[in-house]
Amino acid sequence: MRASELRPPKMAFQKRSDSQDALGGQKTNWVTVFTEWVGIEPLSGRELFAAQAVNSEVTYTIKTRYRAEFADPRAVAALRGVYKGRIFNIHTSIIVDERNREVQILASESLNDG
């Protein structure tokens, strides 16, 4: 993987942190675990019709360098990516050629029309 394929700024990989608020209710926060240079390529897009609302979803491949955090696909699926204010829901990670050099992450970005 060439460095020119990765674009600034870095993507923040975050995990969910649940806590209780002062009234005992559940409060969800996202905590940044690490940041990494990435290359983002769109794969497909689709529109979903549910409850008389139109929602769009775009699927992406996110390429980055290997990190030990990417070795467990289940742990990666619990993360989300934040890039330039956009939120990517991560589905899985694939270690390319099993050489521990490059990782492809399959993610989606949901776009709501209102």
Secondary structure, 3 states (H helix, E strand, C coil): CCHHHCEEEEEEEEEEEEEECCCCCEEEEEEEEEEEEEEEEEEEEEEEEECCEEEEEEEEEEEEECCHHHCCHHHHHCEEEEECCEEEEEEEEEEHHHCCCEEEEEEEEEEECC
